[in-house]
Amino acid sequence: MARTVRLTSTGPHRIDPTTIAPGKMISICTCGLSQSYPLCDGSHRITKTEEQGVLYTYSADSKSVIAQCPDGACQPPASAPSDAIKPEPSAGPVPPIVGS
């Protein structure tokens, strides 16, 4: 199970620790589907049904699979469909974190 993720930022996303409530834990997204990337927003829940050996491409809102094929037997599109492009993270305040 793998997924195609298209990220367009060209630099780091800085997190100001003073914007996080003392004692509050934050989670970093490792699935690549979070709309609050690089922070986790719980979007990874959709990946629980992914099967080993399959490459998945999700819609830009991370709510549906728009393509899948055997991993290693296909190449991700050279240019992802416009609805699969993820927006760049904002440099604004840290959004609330949704538990996983």
N, CA, C and O atoms as a MOPAC input file, in Angstrom:
PM7 MOZYME 1SCF
protein

 N      0.84500 1    -1.17900 1     0.00000 1
 C      0.00000 1     0.00000 1     0.00000 1
 C      0.88300 1     1.23300 1     0.00000 1
 O      1.72900 1     1.42400 1     0.87400 1
 N      0.66800 1     2.03100 1    -0.97100 1
 C      1.40500 1     3.27800 1    -1.12300 1
 C      0.44200 1     4.28500 1    -1.72400 1
 O     -0.60900 1     3.91200 1    -2.24500 1
 N      0.79700 1     5.56000 1    -1.65400 1
 C     -0.07600 1     6.57000 1    -2.25300 1
 C      0.76300 1     7.63400 1    -2.92000 1
 O      1.87500 1     7.94200 1    -2.49100 1
 N      0.19500 1     8.19600 1    -3.99400 1
 C      0.82200 1     9.29100 1    -4.70500 1
 C      0.41000 1    10.58300 1    -4.02600 1
 O     -0.78000 1    10.84000 1    -3.83900 1
 N      1.39200 1    11.40000 1    -3.65400 1
 C      1.11600 1    12.68600 1    -3.02100 1
 C      1.92300 1    13.72900 1    -3.76900 1
 O      3.11800 1    13.55100 1    -4.00100 1
 N      1.27700 1    14.80600 1    -4.14100 1
 C      1.98400 1    15.88100 1    -4.84200 1
 C      2.05400 1    17.09500 1    -3.93000 1
 O      1.03400 1    17.69700 1    -3.59200 1
 N      3.25900 1    17.44000 1    -3.54300 1
 C      3.48400 1    18.60700 1    -2.69600 1
 C      4.19600 1    19.65600 1    -3.53200 1
 O      5.09200 1    19.32600 1    -4.31000 1
 N      3.81000 1    20.90800 1    -3.38000 1
 C      4.37200 1    21.95200 1    -4.22100 1
 C      5.22200 1    22.96600 1    -3.47000 1
 O      5.80500 1    23.84800 1    -4.10000 1
 N      5.31400 1    22.87300 1    -2.16200 1
 C      6.11100 1    23.86400 1    -1.45100 1
 C      7.58800 1    23.64200 1    -1.74900 1
 O      8.01500 1    22.52700 1    -2.04900 1
 N      8.35000 1    24.71000 1    -1.66100 1
 C      9.77600 1    24.63200 1    -1.96400 1
 C     10.64000 1    25.00000 1    -0.76600 1
 O     11.84600 1    25.21300 1    -0.89400 1
 N     10.01200 1    25.07200 1     0.38700 1
 C     10.76000 1    25.42000 1     1.58400 1
 C     10.10000 1    24.82700 1     2.81300 1
 O      9.07000 1    24.16100 1     2.71300 1
 N     10.68900 1    25.06900 1     3.96500 1
 C     10.16000 1    24.49700 1     5.20000 1
 C      8.86300 1    25.18700 1     5.64200 1
 O      8.58200 1    26.32600 1     5.27200 1
 N      8.11100 1    24.47800 1     6.42000 1
 C      6.92400 1    25.04600 1     7.06700 1
 C      7.28800 1    25.20700 1     8.53600 1
 O      7.41900 1    24.22100 1     9.26200 1
 N      7.44500 1    26.41000 1     8.95600 1
 C      7.87800 1    26.66300 1    10.33400 1
 C      6.67300 1    26.66700 1    11.26800 1
 O      5.61800 1    27.21800 1    10.95500 1
 N      6.86400 1    26.03800 1    12.41700 1
 C      5.82400 1    26.00500 1    13.44500 1
 C      6.34400 1    26.78300 1    14.63600 1
 O      7.36600 1    26.43500 1    15.22800 1
 N      5.62600 1    27.84100 1    14.98000 1
 C      6.00200 1    28.67400 1    16.11200 1
 C      5.49000 1    28.00200 1    17.39100 1
 O      4.27800 1    27.92500 1    17.59600 1
 N      6.38900 1    27.51400 1    18.25200 1
 C      5.94900 1    26.79300 1    19.44500 1
 C      5.10300 1    27.64500 1    20.39300 1
 O      4.37600 1    27.10100 1    21.22400 1
 N      5.18700 1    28.95700 1    20.28100 1
 C      4.37800 1    29.80200 1    21.16800 1
 C      2.90500 1    29.78900 1    20.77000 1
 O      2.05800 1    30.25400 1    21.53300 1
 N      2.58400 1    29.25600 1    19.56800 1
 C      1.18200 1    29.17800 1    19.14400 1
 C      0.51900 1    27.87200 1    19.57300 1
 O     -0.66700 1    27.66100 1    19.32000 1
 N      1.28700 1    26.99800 1    20.22300 1
 C      0.76000 1    25.71700 1    20.69100 1
 C      0.52700 1    25.82000 1    22.19400 1
 O      1.40700 1    26.23900 1    22.94600 1
 N     -0.66100 1    25.43500 1    22.61300 1
 C     -0.99800 1    25.50100 1    24.04400 1
 C     -0.02300 1    24.62700 1    24.84400 1
 O      0.30900 1    23.52000 1    24.42100 1
 N      0.43500 1    25.12600 1    25.99800 1
 C      1.35200 1    24.34600 1    26.83200 1
 C      0.74900 1    22.97000 1    27.14500 1
 O     -0.42600 1    22.86400 1    27.49600 1
 N      1.55600 1    21.93800 1    27.01700 1
 C      1.11500 1    20.58600 1    27.30800 1
 C      0.31800 1    19.93700 1    26.18300 1
 O     -0.02100 1    18.75700 1    26.27700 1
 N      0.01200 1    20.67700 1    25.12500 1
 C     -0.75700 1    20.13300 1    23.99400 1
 C      0.18400 1    19.38000 1    23.07200 1
 O      1.24700 1    19.88500 1    22.71300 1
 N     -0.20400 1    18.17900 1    22.69100 1
 C      0.59900 1    17.40500 1    21.75200 1
 C      0.13000 1    17.72700 1    20.34300 1
 O     -1.05300 1    17.97300 1    20.11100 1
 N      1.06200 1    17.72200 1    19.41200 1
 C      0.69600 1    17.87600 1    18.00800 1
 C      1.12700 1    16.60500 1    17.29300 1
 O      2.04500 1    15.91200 1    17.73300 1
 N      0.45800 1    16.30900 1    16.19300 1
 C      0.80700 1    15.13600 1    15.39800 1
 C      1.22300 1    15.59800 1    14.01000 1
 O      0.57000 1    16.44900 1    13.40500 1
 N      2.30700 1    15.03400 1    13.51400 1
 C      2.81200 1    15.35300 1    12.18800 1
 C      2.24200 1    14.33900 1    11.20700 1
 O      2.23600 1    13.13900 1    11.48200 1
 N      1.76300 1    14.81900 1    10.06700 1
 C      1.17600 1    13.95600 1     9.04000 1
 C      2.26600 1    13.09500 1     8.40500 1
 O      3.29800 1    13.60900 1     7.97400 1
 N      2.03400 1    11.79300 1     8.34900 1
 C      2.95000 1    10.90600 1     7.64400 1
 C      2.26400 1    10.20900 1     6.47500 1
 O      2.91500 1     9.48300 1     5.72300 1
 N      0.94600 1    10.42100 1     6.31100 1
 C      0.24200 1     9.78700 1     5.18600 1
 C      0.25100 1    10.67700 1     3.95000 1
 O      0.06400 1    10.18100 1     2.83900 1
 N      0.46600 1    11.99200 1     4.11800 1
 C      0.50200 1    12.92100 1     2.99500 1
 C     -0.85900 1    13.41700 1     2.55000 1
 O     -0.94500 1    14.13200 1     1.55200 1
 N     -1.92400 1    13.06700 1     3.25200 1
 C     -3.27100 1    13.43600 1     2.82800 1
 C     -3.87600 1    14.59500 1     3.61600 1
 O     -4.94500 1    15.08500 1     3.25100 1
 N     -3.22900 1    15.04100 1     4.67400 1
 C     -3.79000 1    16.07400 1     5.54200 1
 C     -4.01400 1    17.39800 1     4.82400 1
 O     -3.13600 1    17.86800 1     4.10100 1
 N     -5.17100 1    17.99400 1     5.01800 1
 C     -5.44600 1    19.32800 1     4.49700 1
 C     -4.74300 1    20.38500 1     5.35400 1
 O     -4.67700 1    21.55500 1     4.97500 1
 N     -4.22000 1    19.96700 1     6.51000 1
 C     -3.47600 1    20.86200 1     7.40700 1
 C     -1.98900 1    20.53200 1     7.37700 1
 O     -1.26400 1    20.87000 1     8.31300 1
 N     -1.52200 1    19.87300 1     6.30800 1
 C     -0.14300 1    19.44000 1     6.19100 1
 C      0.81000 1    20.58800 1     6.50500 1
 O      0.62100 1    21.67400 1     5.95700 1
 N      1.80300 1    20.41700 1     7.33800 1
 C      2.39400 1    19.15800 1     7.78200 1
 C      1.77000 1    18.57100 1     9.04100 1
 O      2.26500 1    17.57400 1     9.56600 1
 N      0.69800 1    19.17100 1     9.53200 1
 C      0.05400 1    18.65700 1    10.73000 1
 C     -1.02900 1    17.64500 1    10.36800 1
 O     -1.67400 1    17.76000 1     9.32600 1
 N     -1.21700 1    16.67100 1    11.22200 1
 C     -2.22400 1    15.63300 1    11.01300 1
 C     -3.61900 1    16.20300 1    11.27000 1
 O     -3.84100 1    16.92300 1    12.24300 1
 N     -4.55500 1    15.86700 1    10.38000 1
 C     -5.95400 1    16.26000 1    10.60400 1
 C     -6.88000 1    15.04700 1    10.61900 1
 O     -8.10100 1    15.20200 1    10.59900 1
 N     -6.31900 1    13.86000 1    10.65500 1
 C     -7.11400 1    12.64000 1    10.70700 1
 C     -7.44700 1    12.06200 1     9.34000 1
 O     -8.12900 1    11.04100 1     9.25500 1
 N     -6.97900 1    12.69800 1     8.26400 1
 C     -7.27800 1    12.21400 1     6.91500 1
 C     -6.75900 1    10.80100 1     6.67000 1
 O     -7.24400 1    10.11200 1     5.77200 1
 N     -5.78400 1    10.36600 1     7.45400 1
 C     -5.20700 1     9.03100 1     7.27900 1
 C     -6.22700 1     7.91400 1     7.49900 1
 O     -5.98200 1     6.77400 1     7.10500 1
 N     -7.35300 1     8.22200 1     8.11500 1
 C     -8.35300 1     7.18100 1     8.38900 1
 C     -8.79900 1     6.48100 1     7.10800 1
 O     -9.09100 1     5.28600 1     7.12600 1
 N     -8.85300 1     7.22000 1     5.99000 1
 C     -9.28300 1     6.62600 1     4.72400 1
 C     -8.30900 1     5.55300 1     4.23600 1
 O     -8.68000 1     4.70700 1     3.42200 1
 N     -7.07300 1     5.58100 1     4.72300 1
 C     -6.06700 1     4.62500 1     4.24900 1
 C     -6.20400 1     3.25300 1     4.90500 1
 O     -5.51500 1     2.31700 1     4.50000 1
 N     -7.05700 1     3.11000 1     5.88900 1
 C     -7.19300 1     1.83000 1     6.59700 1
 C     -7.65100 1     0.69900 1     5.68000 1
 O     -7.43300 1    -0.47100 1     5.99200 1
 N     -8.28700 1     1.03200 1     4.54400 1
 C     -8.75000 1    -0.00400 1     3.61600 1
 C     -7.77000 1    -0.24400 1     2.46800 1
 O     -8.03700 1    -1.06300 1     1.58900 1
 N     -6.63400 1     0.46400 1     2.46900 1
 C     -5.63500 1     0.23800 1     1.42700 1
 C     -5.08300 1    -1.17900 1     1.52400 1
 O     -4.89700 1    -1.71800 1     2.61500 1
 N     -4.82800 1    -1.76500 1     0.36600 1
 C     -4.28900 1    -3.12000 1     0.31300 1
 C     -2.79600 1    -3.08300 1    -0.01000 1
 O     -2.33300 1    -2.21100 1    -0.74500 1
 N     -2.04900 1    -4.03600 1     0.54500 1
 C     -0.62800 1    -4.17100 1     0.23600 1
 C     -0.45500 1    -4.36100 1    -1.26300 1
 O     -1.26400 1    -5.04500 1    -1.89000 1
 N      0.56800 1    -3.77900 1    -1.84300 1
 C      0.89100 1    -3.97900 1    -3.24100 1
 C      0.08500 1    -3.14100 1    -4.21700 1
 O      0.14700 1    -3.37100 1    -5.42500 1
 N     -0.67600 1    -2.16400 1    -3.70900 1
 C     -1.48700 1    -1.30100 1    -4.56500 1
 C     -1.04300 1     0.14600 1    -4.35700 1
 O     -0.81400 1     0.57800 1    -3.22700 1
 N     -0.92500 1     0.89400 1    -5.46700 1
 C     -0.59200 1     2.31400 1    -5.42000 1
 C     -1.88600 1     3.10400 1    -5.56700 1
 O     -2.62900 1     2.89800 1    -6.52800 1
 N     -2.16700 1     4.00700 1    -4.62600 1
 C     -3.39900 1     4.78200 1    -4.60200 1
 C     -3.12300 1     6.25500 1    -4.90500 1
 O     -2.09300 1     6.79700 1    -4.50400 1
 N     -4.04800 1     6.89200 1    -5.61400 1
 C     -4.02500 1     8.33900 1    -5.81700 1
 C     -5.35400 1     8.86400 1    -5.30100 1
 O     -6.41900 1     8.38800 1    -5.69400 1
 N     -5.27900 1     9.84800 1    -4.41700 1
 C     -6.47500 1    10.40600 1    -3.78800 1
 C     -6.83200 1    11.75900 1    -4.39400 1
 O     -5.98200 1    12.44100 1    -4.96700 1
 N     -8.10000 1    12.13600 1    -4.25900 1
 C     -8.56700 1    13.45300 1    -4.69200 1
 C     -7.91000 1    14.52400 1    -3.82600 1
 O     -7.36400 1    14.21400 1    -2.76700 1
 N     -7.95700 1    15.77200 1    -4.26400 1
 C     -7.32200 1    16.87200 1    -3.53200 1
 C     -7.90400 1    17.03600 1    -2.13200 1
 O     -7.20300 1    17.47600 1    -1.22100 1
 N     -9.17700 1    16.68700 1    -1.94900 1
 C     -9.77100 1    16.80600 1    -0.61400 1
 C     -9.50500 1    15.57100 1     0.24400 1
 O     -9.97200 1    15.49300 1     1.38000 1
 N     -8.76000 1    14.60600 1    -0.29400 1
 C     -8.35100 1    13.38600 1     0.41500 1
 C     -9.53000 1    12.52200 1     0.83900 1
 O     -9.39700 1    11.70800 1     1.75300 1
 N    -10.67800 1    12.68400 1     0.19400 1
 C    -11.86300 1    11.94200 1     0.60500 1
 C    -12.19900 1    10.77000 1    -0.30500 1
 O    -13.06400 1     9.96000 1     0.02800 1
 N    -11.52800 1    10.66900 1    -1.44900 1
 C    -11.84400 1     9.55600 1    -2.34200 1
 C    -10.62000 1     9.14900 1    -3.15400 1
 O     -9.74200 1     9.96200 1    -3.44200 1
 N    -10.58600 1     7.87300 1    -3.51300 1
 C     -9.52400 1     7.34300 1    -4.36900 1
 C     -9.91200 1     7.65900 1    -5.80300 1
 O    -11.01200 1     7.31500 1    -6.23600 1
 N     -9.01000 1     8.32000 1    -6.55600 1
 C     -9.31800 1     8.63400 1    -7.94900 1
 C     -8.56900 1     7.71700 1    -8.91000 1
 O     -8.86600 1     7.70300 1   -10.10500 1
 N     -7.60000 1     6.95000 1    -8.40400 1
 C     -6.88800 1     5.98400 1    -9.24200 1
 C     -6.19300 1     4.97700 1    -8.34000 1
 O     -5.78700 1     5.29300 1    -7.22200 1
 N     -6.06400 1     3.76800 1    -8.84600 1
 C     -5.27300 1     2.75100 1    -8.14700 1
 C     -4.79100 1     1.73300 1    -9.16200 1
 O     -5.46100 1     1.45800 1   -10.15700 1
 N     -3.61000 1     1.17600 1    -8.89300 1
 C     -3.04100 1     0.16500 1    -9.78000 1
 C     -2.02800 1    -0.62800 1    -8.96700 1
 O     -1.63100 1    -0.19800 1    -7.88400 1
 N     -1.60700 1    -1.78300 1    -9.47600 1
 C     -0.60400 1    -2.56300 1    -8.75000 1
 C      0.67600 1    -1.72700 1    -8.55900 1
 O      1.18500 1    -1.15300 1    -9.52200 1
 N      1.18500 1    -1.65800 1    -7.34800 1
 C      2.39200 1    -0.90000 1    -7.06000 1
 C      3.56300 1    -1.52000 1    -7.81400 1
 O      3.78600 1    -2.72800 1    -7.73400 1
 N      4.30500 1    -0.70000 1    -8.54000 1
 C      5.43800 1    -1.16600 1    -9.31100 1
 C      5.06700 1    -1.51300 1   -10.74100 1
 O      5.94400 1    -1.62000 1   -11.59800 1
 N      3.76600 1    -1.69100 1   -11.01200 1
 C      3.32600 1    -2.04600 1   -12.36700 1
 C      2.81900 1    -0.82500 1   -13.12100 1
 O      2.47800 1    -0.91900 1   -14.30000 1
 N      2.76800 1     0.29200 1   -12.46300 1
 C      2.30000 1     1.51400 1   -13.12200 1
 C      3.16300 1     2.68400 1   -12.64400 1
 O      3.82800 1     2.60800 1   -11.61100 1
 N      3.13400 1     3.72700 1   -13.39500 1
 C      3.85500 1     4.93400 1   -13.03200 1
 C      2.83800 1     5.99200 1   -12.64300 1
 O      1.80900 1     6.11600 1   -13.30700 1
 N      3.09200 1     6.76300 1   -11.57900 1
 C      2.19300 1     7.86400 1   -11.26600 1
 C      2.13700 1     8.80200 1   -12.46000 1
 O      3.12400 1     8.92300 1   -13.18600 1
 N      1.00800 1     9.47000 1   -12.68500 1
 C      0.92200 1    10.38600 1   -13.82000 1
 C      2.01800 1    11.44300 1   -13.75200 1
 O      2.33800 1    11.93800 1   -12.67200 1
 N      2.59400 1    11.79000 1   -14.90300 1
 C      3.64400 1    12.81900 1   -14.94800 1
 C      3.09400 1    14.12200 1   -14.39200 1
 O      3.81300 1    14.87900 1   -13.73900 1
 N      1.85500 1    14.37500 1   -14.64400 1
 C      1.18300 1    15.55100 1   -14.11900 1
 C     -0.09900 1    15.06900 1   -13.47500 1
 O     -0.99900 1    14.58900 1   -14.16600 1
 N     -0.19400 1    15.18800 1   -12.16500 1
 C     -1.37800 1    14.71100 1   -11.45800 1
 C     -2.61000 1    15.49000 1   -11.90200 1
 O     -2.50600 1    16.67000 1   -12.23700 1
 N     -3.78000 1    14.84300 1   -11.91000 1
 C     -4.99800 1    15.57500 1   -12.25900 1
 C     -5.14200 1    16.79900 1   -11.35700 1
 O     -4.70400 1    16.77500 1   -10.20700 1
 N     -5.74200 1    17.85100 1   -11.86400 1
 C     -5.83600 1    19.09200 1   -11.08500 1
 C     -6.53700 1    18.87200 1    -9.76500 1
 O     -6.26000 1    19.59000 1    -8.80500 1
 N     -7.43800 1    17.90400 1    -9.67800 1
 C     -8.11300 1    17.71000 1    -8.40300 1
 C     -7.27500 1    16.88400 1    -7.43300 1
 O     -7.70000 1    16.64700 1    -6.30200 1
 N     -6.07700 1    16.43500 1    -7.86200 1
 C     -5.19400 1    15.70900 1    -6.96200 1
 C     -4.06000 1    16.58900 1    -6.44300 1
 O     -3.21200 1    16.11500 1    -5.68800 1
 N     -4.03200 1    17.85400 1    -6.83400 1
 C     -2.97000 1    18.75700 1    -6.38900 1
 C     -3.31100 1    19.28500 1    -5.00600 1
 O     -4.40200 1    19.81200 1    -4.78500 1
 N     -2.38300 1    19.14300 1    -4.08400 1
 C     -2.61100 1    19.61500 1    -2.72400 1
 C     -2.15200 1    21.06300 1    -2.60600 1
 O     -1.11600 1    21.43500 1    -3.15600 1
 N     -2.91600 1    21.87600 1    -1.89500 1
 C     -2.50900 1    23.26500 1    -1.71500 1
 C     -1.27700 1    23.35500 1    -0.82500 1
 O     -1.03200 1    22.48400 1     0.01000 1
 N     -0.51600 1    24.40700 1    -1.01500 1
 C      0.63100 1    24.61800 1    -0.13900 1
 C      0.13100 1    24.98000 1     1.24400 1
 O     -0.89500 1    25.64700 1     1.37500 1
 N      0.84800 1    24.54400 1     2.29400 1
 C      0.42300 1    24.90700 1     3.63600 1
 C      0.56600 1    26.40300 1     3.85500 1
 O      1.46200 1    27.04000 1     3.30200 1
 N     -0.31200 1    26.94800 1     4.65400 1
 C     -0.23100 1    28.37700 1     4.94200 1
 C      0.83000 1    28.60100 1     6.01700 1
 O      1.19900 1    27.67800 1     6.74400 1
 N      1.30000 1    29.80200 1     6.10400 1
 C      2.29100 1    30.13500 1     7.13200 1
 C      1.59200 1    30.73900 1     8.34300 1
 O      2.25000 1    31.28900 1     9.22700 1
 N      0.26600 1    30.64200 1     8.39200 1
 C     -0.52900 1    31.23300 1     9.46100 1
 C     -0.41700 1    30.42600 1    10.74300 1
 O      0.44800 1    29.56200 1    10.88000 1
 N     -1.31800 1    30.72800 1    11.68600 1
 C     -1.28600 1    30.05300 1    12.97800 1
 C     -1.53400 1    28.55500 1    12.82500 1
 O     -2.14100 1    28.11400 1    11.84900 1
 N     -1.06800 1    27.78900 1    13.78100 1
 C     -1.21400 1    26.34500 1    13.76300 1
 C     -2.69500 1    26.01300 1    13.93600 1
 O     -3.31800 1    26.47200 1    14.89300 1
 N     -3.27600 1    25.20900 1    13.01300 1
 C     -4.68600 1    24.84700 1    13.14900 1
 C     -4.88000 1    23.84200 1    14.26800 1
 O     -3.91900 1    23.20400 1    14.69800 1
 N     -6.11800 1    23.68900 1    14.75200 1
 C     -6.36100 1    22.69400 1    15.80200 1
 C     -6.04400 1    21.30400 1    15.26200 1
 O     -6.20800 1    21.03200 1    14.07300 1
 N     -5.59600 1    20.44500 1    16.14000 1
 C     -5.22800 1    19.09400 1    15.75700 1
 C     -6.38500 1    18.14900 1    16.06500 1
 O     -6.94300 1    18.15900 1    17.16200 1
 N     -6.73000 1    17.33500 1    15.07400 1
 C     -7.77600 1    16.33400 1    15.26500 1
 C     -7.10600 1    15.04400 1    15.66600 1
 O     -6.14100 1    14.62800 1    15.02500 1
 N     -7.58900 1    14.40200 1    16.70800 1
 C     -6.98600 1    13.16600 1    17.18400 1
 C     -7.05500 1    12.08100 1    16.14500 1
 O     -7.94300 1    12.08400 1    15.29300 1
 N     -6.11600 1    11.14200 1    16.20700 1
 C     -6.09200 1    10.06300 1    15.21500 1
 C     -6.89000 1     8.88500 1    15.67900 1
 O     -6.98100 1     7.88300 1    14.97000 1

